[in-house]
Amino acid sequence: MTQEPASPIVQLASVSKEYAASGNHVTALDNVRLDVKAGDLVVVLGPSGAGKTTLLNLIAGLERPSSGELRVLGVDLTSSDENSISSLRCAHIGFIFQSYNLVSTLTAGENVELMMELAGWQDYQRNEKMTQELVGMVGLTDRVNHLPAQLSGGEQQRVAIARALANDPPLILADEPTGNLDLSTGLGIVQLLVDLNEKKGKTILITTHDERIVEKADVIYLLEKGVLAGVDRSVRVRG
C-alpha cells in the first residue's frame, strides 16, 4: 500500500498581512501560499522591505495574519490563543533574529539558558552543560560570561543562534543569520545550519542574501512586494 506523504509542518494558505501607516494601509504580504516539508532547508530571497521578516514573524506566531490560514507543526495559529502560541514557540520553534533581541542584563550563557527555562526544562545541571556546548558550537566559549554590550555585533548574532537552538526545536526560523558576520564566522554558521538540517533533520526556513546558504537549499523562493514565488535554480537571483 502506498504511504501517504507527511503533511507540511508549515502551511500558509492565502495569507495576507496589512498594516496601518499614517492613515494608509500597507500590504506586507499578499495572498501568500507556502508549504514547508519536514527536513527541508528553505531559503526566501528578496530586497529590504519585501516582507521577509513579516513572513517569519507570522510563522513564529509573533504576529497574526490579516487574512488566510496558517498552520505550524499541526497548530492552527489563526484560531489559537496567545498562551497556546507562546507555548508552541517556546517548546518547538527556534528564532534567529536579525537584530539579536538579547536580554541586555543577562550574560551570553544566561541568554541561552533562559530559553531552556522558558521551554520548561528544569534540570539545571543539564541546562548548564548544554549551554556550554551550544556556546562552544558557535565559537564563544571564552565569551560565555560577557554581557551583550561587551560583545561585538557578530558575537551577539552567534549568541542569538545558540539561543535559538537551546530548546532543541524541530523548526528553526532564521532572519539573515549571517548578515552581520565576517566571512570566516559566516562560513562556520552556514555549515552549522546545514549540519543541523542534514545530520539532525531540523527543518530550517531562512531569509538571506548569502549565496553559500542558497546553494545548500532544497527549495528557494523570491519575495517581492509581498508576493512569494518559487525560484528556478537555473536563474541567478540577486538580493
C-alpha positions in Angstrom: 0.0 0.0 0.0 1.3 3.5 -0.9 2.2 5.5 2.1 0.6 9.0 2.2 3.1 11.8 2.2 3.5 13.6 5.5 1.7 16.9 5.9 3.9 20.0 5.7 4.9 21.4 9.1 4.4 24.9 7.9 1.4 25.8 5.8 0.3 29.2 4.7 -2.9 29.4 2.6 -3.8 32.7 1.0 -2.1 34.6 3.9 -2.1 38.4 3.7 -0.8 40.9 6.3 -1.7 44.6 6.3 -0.5 47.4 8.5 -2.0 50.9 9.0 0.7 53.5 8.5 -0.1 57.2 8.6 -3.7 56.5 7.7 -2.7 54.3 4.8 -2.9 50.5 4.5 0.4 48.9 3.7 0.3 45.3 2.4 3.4 43.5 3.7 2.3 40.0 2.4 -0.2 39.5 -0.4 -2.0 36.1 -0.7 1.0 34.0 0.2 0.8 30.3 -0.2 3.7 28.3 1.3 4.2 24.6 2.3 7.4 23.6 4.1 8.0 19.9 4.5 9.8 18.4 7.5 13.5 18.2 7.0 13.7 20.8 4.3 16.1 23.7 4.1 14.1 26.5 2.6 15.5 29.9 1.6 13.5 33.1 1.0 15.2 35.8 -1.0 14.1 39.4 -1.5 15.0 43.0 -1.2 14.7 45.0 2.0 11.0 45.8 2.7 9.8 42.9 0.7 8.1 41.3 3.7 10.6 38.6 4.7 10.7 39.4 8.4 6.9 39.7 8.5 6.7 36.2 7.0 8.9 34.8 9.7 7.1 36.7 12.4 3.8 35.2 11.3 5.2 31.6 11.2 6.6 32.1 14.7 3.3 33.4 16.0 4.7 36.8 16.9 2.2 38.5 14.6 -1.2 37.5 13.3 -2.2 37.4 9.6 -4.9 39.8 8.4 -6.5 37.0 6.4 -5.8 33.5 5.3 -4.9 30.3 7.1 -1.7 29.5 8.9 -0.7 26.2 10.5 2.7 25.4 12.1 3.6 22.0 13.5 -0.1 21.0 13.3 -1.3 24.0 15.2 -3.8 26.5 13.6 -2.2 29.8 14.5 -5.2 31.8 13.2 -7.5 30.4 15.8 -5.2 29.6 18.8 -5.0 31.9 21.8 -1.8 33.7 22.7 -0.9 31.3 25.5 -1.1 28.3 23.2 1.0 30.1 20.5 3.6 31.1 23.1 3.9 27.6 24.4 4.4 26.3 20.9 7.1 28.8 20.2 9.0 28.2 23.4 8.9 24.5 23.1 9.2 23.8 19.3 10.5 26.8 17.4 13.9 28.4 17.3 14.0 32.0 16.0 17.3 33.7 15.0 16.5 37.4 15.0 18.4 39.7 12.6 18.5 42.3 15.5 19.7 39.7 18.0 17.0 40.6 20.7 19.3 39.5 23.5 18.4 40.4 27.1 20.9 43.2 28.0 21.1 42.3 31.7 22.0 38.6 31.1 25.3 37.2 30.0 25.7 35.3 26.8 25.3 32.0 28.6 22.3 33.2 30.6 20.6 34.3 27.4 20.9 30.8 26.0 19.9 29.1 29.2 16.8 31.3 29.6 15.3 29.7 26.5 15.6 26.3 28.1 13.8 27.5 31.2 11.0 29.0 29.0 10.7 25.7 27.3 10.1 24.1 30.7 13.4 22.3 31.2 14.1 22.3 34.9 17.2 20.1 35.1 19.6 23.0 35.8 22.8 20.8 35.6 21.7 19.6 32.2 20.8 23.1 31.1 24.2 24.4 32.1 26.0 21.6 30.3 24.0 22.1 27.1 24.5 25.9 27.3 28.3 25.4 27.4 28.0 23.0 24.4 25.9 25.5 22.4 28.1 28.5 23.2 31.1 26.4 22.2 29.4 25.3 19.0 29.2 28.9 17.8 32.8 29.7 18.9 32.1 31.8 22.0 33.4 29.7 24.9 35.6 32.5 26.1 32.7 35.0 26.0 30.1 33.0 27.8 30.1 35.3 30.9 30.1 38.6 28.9 27.0 40.8 28.7 25.7 41.7 25.2 27.1 45.3 25.5 30.6 43.7 25.9 30.2 41.7 22.6 30.6 42.7 19.0 27.7 42.6 16.6 28.9 39.3 15.2 29.3 37.8 18.6 25.8 38.9 19.6 24.5 37.2 16.5 26.2 34.0 17.4 24.7 34.1 20.9 21.3 34.6 19.2 21.9 31.5 17.1 22.9 29.4 20.1 19.8 30.6 22.0 17.6 29.6 19.0 18.9 26.0 19.4 18.5 25.9 23.1 15.1 24.2 23.1 16.2 21.7 20.5 13.5 22.8 18.1 12.3 20.8 15.1 11.7 24.1 13.3 14.3 26.9 13.0 13.5 30.3 11.6 16.4 32.5 10.7 16.3 36.1 9.6 19.5 37.0 7.8 21.6 34.8 10.2 25.0 35.7 8.6 24.2 39.3 7.7 26.4 40.8 10.5 29.2 38.2 10.5 32.6 38.3 8.9 33.5 35.9 6.1 35.1 33.2 8.2 32.5 33.3 11.0 29.7 33.4 8.5 31.0 30.3 6.8 31.0 28.5 10.1 27.4 29.4 10.8 26.4 28.3 7.3 28.0 24.9 7.9 26.3 24.7 11.3 22.9 25.3 9.9 23.5 22.8 7.1 24.7 20.2 9.6 21.6 20.8 11.7 19.5 20.2 8.6 21.3 17.2 7.2 22.5 15.4 10.3 19.8 16.2 12.8 16.8 16.6 10.5 16.0 20.2 11.5 13.6 22.0 9.3 15.0 25.4 8.5 13.5 28.4 6.9 15.9 31.2 6.2 15.7 34.7 4.8 19.1 35.5 3.4 21.3 37.0 0.6 24.2 34.6 1.4 24.8 32.6 -1.7 26.5 29.9 0.4 23.2 29.2 2.0 21.3 29.5 -1.2 23.5 26.8 -2.8 22.5 24.3 0.0 18.8 25.0 -0.1 16.2 22.3 -1.0 13.7 25.0 -2.0 14.2 28.7 -3.0 11.5 31.4 -3.0 11.6 35.0 -4.0 9.5 37.5 -2.1 8.9 40.9 -3.7 6.4 43.5 -2.7 4.7 40.9 -0.5 4.3 38.3 -3.3 6.0 34.9 -2.9 7.1 32.9 -5.9 9.3 29.8 -6.4 12.7 30.2 -8.0 14.1 28.2 -10.9 17.6 27.2 -9.8 18.9 27.9 -13.3 18.1 31.6 -12.8 20.6 33.7 -10.8 18.7 35.8 -8.2 20.3 38.9 -6.8 19.4 40.2 -3.4 
